[in-house]
């Protein structure tokens, strides 16, 4: 699995996972349980979206379109 996106929170990661899967790309949310263990630290950079290597380029293109408001 290759990381294609660092999400700002669990909700964003699952939105992107759903978008990728709706476009035929199986995706996984990594770092799901790390947010609960950070205590007083800023909760950033722990949650990521991962896909199989052969789908990384397509996934990144879809995510870029999402970030620009295209999807």
C-alpha positions in Angstrom: 0.0 0.0 0.0 1.2 3.5 -0.8 0.2 6.6 1.0 -1.5 9.0 -1.4 -2.9 11.6 1.1 -2.4 12.9 4.6 -5.8 13.7 5.9 -6.4 16.4 8.5 -8.9 14.1 10.4 -10.7 10.8 10.3 -13.8 12.3 8.6 -11.8 13.7 5.7 -9.9 10.4 5.3 -13.2 8.4 5.1 -14.7 10.9 2.6 -11.7 10.5 0.3 -11.7 6.7 0.8 -15.3 6.6 -0.3 -14.6 8.8 -3.3 -11.8 6.6 -4.4 -13.8 3.4 -4.0 -16.7 5.0 -5.9 -14.2 5.4 -8.7 -13.1 1.8 -8.6 -10.0 2.2 -6.4 -9.8 0.2 -3.2 -8.5 2.4 -0.4 -7.6 2.0 3.2 -7.5 4.6 6.0 -4.3 4.3 8.0 -3.5 5.6 11.5 -7.1 5.4 12.4 -6.5 4.6 16.1 -3.5 6.9 16.6 -5.7 10.1 17.1 -7.0 8.8 20.4 -3.5 8.3 21.8 -2.0 11.7 21.2 -3.2 13.4 24.4 -2.3 17.1 24.3 -0.4 17.0 21.1 -1.9 18.5 18.0 -3.9 15.9 16.1 -2.4 16.2 12.6 -0.5 14.0 10.3 -1.6 10.7 11.8 -4.4 9.7 9.4 -3.6 8.8 5.8 -5.3 7.3 2.8 -3.5 4.4 1.2 -4.0 2.5 -2.1 -2.3 -0.3 -4.0 0.8 0.8 -5.9 -0.8 0.4 -9.3 -3.6 2.8 -8.4 -1.5 5.5 -6.7 -1.3 7.8 -9.8 -5.0 7.6 -10.5 -5.8 8.1 -6.8 -3.6 11.2 -6.6 -5.3 12.6 -9.7 -8.8 12.1 -8.2 -7.7 13.7 -4.9 -6.2 16.7 -6.7 -9.5 17.2 -8.5 -11.3 16.9 -5.1 -9.0 19.5 -3.6 -9.8 21.9 -6.4 -13.5 21.3 -5.9 -13.9 19.3 -9.1 -15.7 16.3 -7.7 
